[in-house]
């Protein structure tokens, strides 16, 4: 305790002891005027309890989990989101309808054009309208980008969740490219993005999938981590939780090294931070 007078922030592992013990720690720390950071928060309810105790910052996996409140409907602006995503995720996309739906929200259309014209996409010409973007980039990329934008338009969710979702999607894509090819990587990007839909929409994953017309392989990957897609998602989810004992056997199976995964993760995080800065520009 003698070092507390030098501290500005104190981190408390709230999962390591009963909540009553955490309350005692907080009580003893108050006279020192330090900021409190709660780590290993697993649920939204746990975060609310820590807020009431006076914690200032929070770390844990609660952000990537849906906060389900029975009897509460999605806000008006989010009501059409599952239907629009279903249109985009269909095996045979009605391009005319997709373009109409994407263009229906001026904010999303504007940001969509900003993103496709950014240097990150490597295009040699300026794109001025959504139809042109679809023709140049293809429906798979438009599906992924539009889905990311639609989810980012949910202002009820914190920026950290957007960064998590976009990082996960990009890392899945990069692993897919390393294991197979770029086309498979696009499917993996979709997979990673879909894996965060439950948290974005505050709906159980099986309910989210009921709204979308996805392939059996994609559903098996999302619900049970089955198949090659499921294995890639498992790598990313275990990596987020530092479960290396579960990551390594999958890496070995697909002949990937830890160094390769670390490089891909760094690239995905840098990409996600850059994209999210565009979304808020």
C-alpha positions as a printed Julia matrix, in Angstrom:
281×3 Matrix{Float64}:
   0.0     0.0     0.0
   2.97    2.33    0.53
   3.42    2.67   -3.25
  -0.14    3.88   -3.86
   0.82    7.49   -3.28
   2.84    7.26   -6.52
   0.09    5.57   -8.54
  -2.44    7.24  -10.83
  -4.28    4.13  -12.01
  -4.97    0.87  -10.15
  -6.11   -2.21  -12.08
  -8.28   -4.76  -10.28
  -9.01   -8.25  -11.6
 -12.72   -8.44  -10.74
 -12.92  -12.09  -11.76
 -10.2   -13.23   -9.35
 -12.21  -12.82   -6.15
 -15.82  -12.47   -4.89
 -17.49   -9.15   -5.63
 -17.55   -8.35   -1.9
 -13.75   -8.48   -1.89
 -13.63   -6.07   -4.83
 -15.88   -3.73   -2.86
 -13.39   -3.82    0.04
 -10.48   -3.05   -2.31
 -12.33   -0.05   -3.73
 -13.18    1.21   -0.25
  -9.51    1.04    0.8
  -8.33    2.75   -2.41
 -10.7     5.74   -2.29
  -8.53    7.86    0.08
  -5.66    7.7    -2.41
  -7.62    9.39   -5.23
  -6.47    6.9    -7.88
  -8.38    6.04  -11.03
  -9.77    2.51  -11.04
  -9.62    0.07  -13.95
 -11.68   -3.13  -13.8
 -10.25   -5.99  -15.87
 -11.68   -9.37  -16.9
 -15.26   -8.14  -17.04
 -17.3   -10.92  -18.59
 -20.82   -9.47  -18.76
 -22.64   -6.17  -19.15
 -24.16   -6.71  -15.7
 -20.7    -7.01  -14.16
 -19.7    -3.75  -15.82
 -22.76   -1.98  -14.4
 -21.91   -3.25  -10.92
 -18.35   -1.93  -11.31
 -19.68    1.43  -12.49
 -21.71    1.72   -9.31
 -18.55    1.05   -7.28
 -16.82    3.97   -8.99
 -14.58    2.3   -11.58
 -13.48    4.62  -14.38
 -12.3     2.17  -17.07
 -13.21   -1.38  -18.07
 -11.49   -4.27  -19.84
 -12.91   -7.65  -20.77
 -14.97   -9.61  -23.29
 -18.33   -8.1   -22.38
 -18.2    -5.75  -25.39
 -18.21   -8.66  -27.82
 -21.32  -10.19  -26.25
 -24.91   -9.14  -26.92
 -26.66   -7.21  -24.17
 -30.07   -8.87  -24.39
 -32.95   -7.07  -22.69
 -36.17   -9.02  -23.1
 -39.19   -7.0   -24.1
 -37.1    -4.17  -25.6
 -37.19   -3.68  -29.35
 -34.43   -2.28  -31.51
 -34.5     1.46  -32.13
 -36.35    2.68  -35.21
 -33.13    3.36  -37.08
 -32.0    -0.24  -36.53
 -35.27   -2.02  -37.34
 -34.49   -2.41  -41.04
 -30.88   -3.48  -40.48
 -31.4    -7.29  -40.37
 -33.49   -7.12  -43.55
 -30.88   -5.07  -45.38
 -28.1    -7.36  -44.2
 -30.17  -10.35  -45.36
 -30.35   -8.77  -48.82
 -26.59   -8.27  -48.89
 -25.75  -11.72  -47.52
 -28.01  -13.69  -49.9
 -26.23  -16.25  -52.09
 -27.63  -14.51  -55.18
 -27.76  -10.8   -54.45
 -30.31   -8.66  -56.27
 -27.81   -5.97  -57.23
 -30.45   -3.4   -58.14
 -32.21   -3.83  -54.79
 -28.91   -3.89  -52.9
 -27.8    -0.61  -54.47
 -31.2     0.95  -53.71
 -31.04   -0.19  -50.08
 -27.44    0.91  -49.58
 -28.24    4.29  -51.1
 -31.35    4.81  -48.97
 -29.35    6.28  -46.08
 -27.42    9.36  -47.27
 -24.91    9.06  -44.39
 -24.02    5.49  -45.32
 -23.79    6.3   -49.03
 -21.47    9.23  -48.36
 -19.17    7.19  -46.12
 -19.25    4.27  -48.56
 -17.92    6.5   -51.34
 -15.29    7.99  -49.04
 -14.03    4.52  -48.18
 -13.89    3.16  -51.73
 -12.04    6.31  -52.82
  -9.49    6.03  -50.0
  -5.94    5.04  -50.87
  -6.46    1.8   -48.9
  -8.46    0.37  -51.79
  -5.78    0.95  -54.44
  -8.18    2.3   -57.07
  -6.8     4.39  -59.95
 -10.0     6.32  -60.57
 -12.47    8.25  -58.51
 -15.84    6.65  -57.81
 -18.81    9.01  -57.7
 -21.84    6.76  -57.14
 -22.76    3.42  -55.61
 -23.52    1.55  -58.85
 -20.04    2.4   -60.14
 -18.54    1.05  -56.9
 -20.42   -2.24  -57.29
 -19.26   -2.67  -60.87
 -15.6    -1.93  -60.05
 -15.22   -3.74  -56.73
 -17.69   -6.6   -57.08
 -20.62   -7.53  -54.91
 -18.52   -9.46  -52.36
 -16.49   -6.4   -51.38
 -19.56   -4.17  -51.48
 -21.37   -6.66  -49.21
 -18.56   -6.57  -46.68
 -18.02   -2.83  -46.75
 -21.7    -1.97  -46.65
 -22.26   -4.36  -43.75
 -19.4    -2.76  -41.83
 -20.85    0.69  -42.48
 -24.34   -0.35  -41.49
 -23.13   -1.74  -38.19
 -20.99    1.32  -37.59
 -24.1     3.46  -38.05
 -25.44    1.99  -34.79
 -24.45    4.92  -32.57
 -25.66    3.11  -29.44
 -22.52    0.96  -29.54
 -19.06    2.13  -28.42
 -16.19    2.69  -30.82
 -14.26   -0.16  -29.18
 -16.81   -2.65  -30.5
 -16.45   -1.27  -34.03
 -12.68   -1.64  -33.79
 -13.07   -5.18  -32.44
 -15.51   -6.16  -35.19
 -13.45   -4.7   -38.04
 -10.19   -6.12  -36.64
 -11.76   -9.56  -36.35
 -13.1    -9.38  -39.9
  -9.78   -8.26  -41.39
  -7.77  -10.85  -39.44
 -10.1   -13.61  -40.63
  -9.58  -12.36  -44.19
  -5.78  -12.27  -43.88
  -5.68  -15.77  -42.4
  -7.98  -17.02  -45.16
  -5.71  -15.5   -47.8
  -2.66  -17.1   -46.16
  -4.32  -20.52  -46.0
  -6.02  -20.5   -49.41
  -6.53  -17.45  -51.66
  -7.99  -13.94  -51.92
 -11.48  -15.13  -52.9
 -11.62  -17.37  -49.83
 -10.29  -14.42  -47.82
 -13.34  -12.36  -48.82
 -15.61  -15.05  -47.39
 -13.52  -15.06  -44.22
 -13.93  -11.29  -43.9
 -17.69  -11.8   -44.05
 -17.38  -14.53  -41.43
 -15.44  -12.31  -39.02
 -17.88   -9.47  -39.49
 -20.89  -11.74  -38.96
 -19.37  -13.06  -35.73
 -19.87   -9.65  -34.12
 -23.45   -9.14  -35.32
 -24.93  -10.49  -32.1
 -23.12   -7.85  -30.06
 -24.0    -5.06  -32.52
 -27.67   -6.02  -32.65
 -28.06   -7.28  -29.05
 -29.55  -10.52  -30.36
 -28.46  -14.15  -29.8
 -26.43  -15.43  -32.76
 -28.99  -18.1   -33.68
 -31.64  -15.38  -33.89
 -29.36  -13.22  -36.04
 -28.83  -16.15  -38.41
 -32.58  -16.69  -38.68
 -32.73  -13.22  -40.25
 -30.02  -13.99  -42.8
 -29.89  -16.37  -45.74
 -26.45  -17.89  -45.13
 -24.85  -21.09  -46.39
 -24.74  -24.15  -44.16
 -20.94  -23.83  -43.95
 -21.15  -20.24  -42.72
 -23.82  -21.08  -40.14
 -21.83  -24.08  -38.86
 -18.74  -21.89  -38.55
 -20.57  -19.19  -36.59
 -22.51  -21.46  -34.26
 -20.09  -24.35  -33.74
 -16.68  -23.31  -35.2
 -16.96  -26.22  -37.65
 -15.2   -26.59  -40.99
 -12.31  -24.53  -42.37
 -14.24  -21.31  -41.85
 -14.98  -22.32  -38.27
 -11.33  -23.1   -37.63
 -10.28  -19.65  -38.83
 -12.85  -17.99  -36.62
 -11.69  -20.14  -33.69
  -8.1   -18.94  -34.2
  -9.22  -15.32  -34.0
 -11.54  -15.77  -31.02
  -8.93  -17.7   -29.03
  -6.3   -15.12  -29.94
  -8.52  -12.35  -28.55
  -8.59  -14.22  -25.25
  -4.9   -15.23  -25.31
  -5.85  -18.93  -25.31
  -2.62  -20.01  -27.02
  -3.02  -23.64  -26.03
  -6.1   -23.74  -28.28
  -4.64  -21.58  -31.05
  -1.43  -23.55  -31.64
  -2.97  -26.89  -32.75
  -5.07  -25.12  -35.4
  -2.06  -23.11  -36.61
  -0.04  -26.32  -36.89
  -2.82  -28.02  -38.85
  -2.83  -25.21  -41.43
   0.97  -24.81  -41.4
   0.95  -21.28  -39.99
   3.51  -20.05  -37.5
   3.01  -17.92  -34.4
   5.18  -15.22  -36.0
   2.93  -15.18  -39.08
  -0.2   -14.86  -36.96
   1.35  -12.03  -34.92
   2.19  -10.16  -38.15
  -1.31  -10.68  -39.55
  -2.85   -9.47  -36.29
  -0.73   -6.3   -36.31
  -1.74   -5.64  -39.93
  -5.43   -6.23  -39.15
  -5.35   -3.9   -36.14
  -3.64   -1.13  -38.12
  -6.19   -1.53  -40.92
  -9.14   -1.46  -38.52
  -7.91    1.67  -36.77
  -7.44    3.38  -40.14
 -10.9     2.37  -41.36
 -12.59    3.49  -38.17
 -10.91    6.88  -38.45
 -12.5     7.17  -41.93
 -15.89    6.22  -40.52
 -15.76    9.14  -38.08
 -14.12   11.67  -40.38
